[in-house]
Each structure stands twice: as C-alpha cells, then as structure tokens.
Amino acid sequence: MSKDHPPRQEEEDPPEPGLGPMGFGILLGTTALYAFYLLGPGAFGRLQAEAGSGPSSMRFLTGPSAFIPIAGYLAIAIVLAVWPPTSRWGAGLLIGLGIFTLLGGGVCVGSLALMGG
C-alpha cells in the first residue's frame, strides 16, 4: 500500500430519515390547529347547550377572539424555535402554522365561492 492513500474504510449507508422533531412539529401543530378550530366550536356549543345557556349565546371563536389561540400558539412556537435544544421542534410548529394558514385560507375562499359571496 502506498503512503499517499489512507486505507479505505467501508462506507456505511446513512440512516433512513425519520419524522424527526421538525416533521413531528409540523404534523402535530397543523393537526392540533385544525382540530381546535374545526371541532372546538361544536364541542363548546354542546357544553353550553347542556349547561342551559342555549346555542344563541355561543360566542366561541367569533370576531377578534378567533386570533387569541393563534397568538398563543405563535408565542409558544417562537419560544421553542429560539431555544437551541428545541429549535427544530419550534421550527416545525411555525411551519405547521404556515400550512394551517395556507390551507385554511384555501378552504375559506372555496367555501365563499360556493356560497356565491
């Protein structure tokens, strides 16, 4: 063997990428936001009806209060994204918020187009 070339080591295949913290943050964040905004009003309205206040007083996620959960989610995602041990998890949550906004806007525009408004 010549001295110019070091002995060749066997090349190992890189491990297959899994979901990872960023992918898990995207999946969990998007799913949680859709679940909250699509299933939350129905569940909350049922709780109010059982309590006797009736469905007419349901004020859950109407007007500006609809943005309070998003603001809380965004604050948590930013804190996780800037803290080095959880930065990939927080980045995934922020990407999930973007996906939620993009797809939610498409669903909203689609439903408005169907209503003719």
C-alpha positions in Angstrom: 0.0 0.0 0.0 1.3 3.4 -0.8 1.6 6.1 1.8 -0.3 8.6 -0.3 -3.7 7.0 0.2 -5.1 6.1 3.6 -6.7 2.7 4.0 -10.3 2.8 2.7 -13.0 2.2 5.3 -16.2 0.5 4.4 -18.8 3.1 3.6 -22.0 2.8 5.7 -25.4 3.7 4.3 -26.8 6.8 6.0 -29.7 6.0 8.3 -33.1 6.5 6.8 -34.6 9.8 7.8 -37.4 9.5 10.2 -40.1 12.0 11.1 -37.7 13.9 13.4 -38.6 16.8 15.6 -39.3 19.2 12.8 -41.6 16.8 11.0 -43.3 15.9 14.2 -43.8 19.6 15.0 -45.4 20.2 11.5 -47.7 17.2 11.8 -48.7 17.9 15.4 -49.1 21.6 15.0 -51.2 21.5 11.9 -53.4 18.7 13.2 -53.9 20.5 16.6 -54.9 23.8 15.0 -57.4 22.2 12.6 -58.8 20.1 15.4 -59.2 23.1 17.6 -60.8 25.3 15.0 -63.0 22.7 13.4 -64.0 20.6 16.3 -63.8 23.1 19.1 -66.8 25.3 18.4 -69.1 22.2 18.1 -67.9 20.7 21.3 -68.0 24.0 23.1 -71.5 24.7 21.8 -72.7 21.3 23.1 -71.3 22.1 26.5 -73.1 25.4 26.6 -76.4 23.8 25.5 -76.1 21.2 28.3 -75.4 24.0 30.8 -78.7 25.6 29.8 -77.3 28.8 28.3 -78.5 27.8 24.8 -76.8 27.9 21.5 -77.7 31.6 20.9 -75.2 32.7 23.5 -72.3 30.9 21.9 -69.5 33.4 21.4 -66.7 31.0 21.0 -64.1 32.0 18.4 -66.1 34.9 16.9 -64.6 38.2 15.8 -61.2 39.1 17.1 -61.2 36.4 19.8 -60.6 33.9 17.0 -57.0 35.1 16.9 -56.2 34.5 20.6 -55.4 30.8 20.2 -53.2 31.6 17.2 -51.3 34.2 19.2 -50.7 31.8 22.0 -49.6 29.1 19.6 -47.3 31.5 17.8 -45.7 32.7 21.1 -45.1 29.1 22.2 -43.6 28.2 18.8 -41.3 31.2 18.7 -40.0 30.5 22.3 -39.3 26.9 21.3 -37.7 27.9 18.0 -35.2 30.3 19.6 -34.2 27.9 22.4 -31.4 25.7 21.0 -32.5 22.3 22.4 -36.0 22.7 20.9 -35.3 24.8 17.9 -36.2 22.1 15.3 -39.5 21.4 17.2 -40.4 25.1 17.3 -39.5 25.5 13.6 -41.8 22.6 12.8 -44.6 24.3 14.7 -44.0 27.5 12.8 -44.1 25.7 9.5 -47.3 24.0 10.7 -48.9 27.4 11.4 -48.0 28.4 7.8 -49.6 25.2 6.4 -52.7 25.8 8.5 -53.0 29.4 7.3 -52.4 28.5 3.6 -54.8 25.5 3.6 -57.3 27.2 5.8 -57.4 30.3 3.5 -58.0 28.0 0.5 -60.8 26.2 2.3 -62.3 29.6 3.3 -62.1 31.0 -0.2 -63.5 27.8 -1.7 -66.5 27.9 0.6 -67.1 31.5 -0.1 -67.0 30.8 -3.8 -69.6 28.0 -3.4 -71.9 30.4 -1.5 -71.7 32.9 -4.3 -70.4 35.6 -1.9 
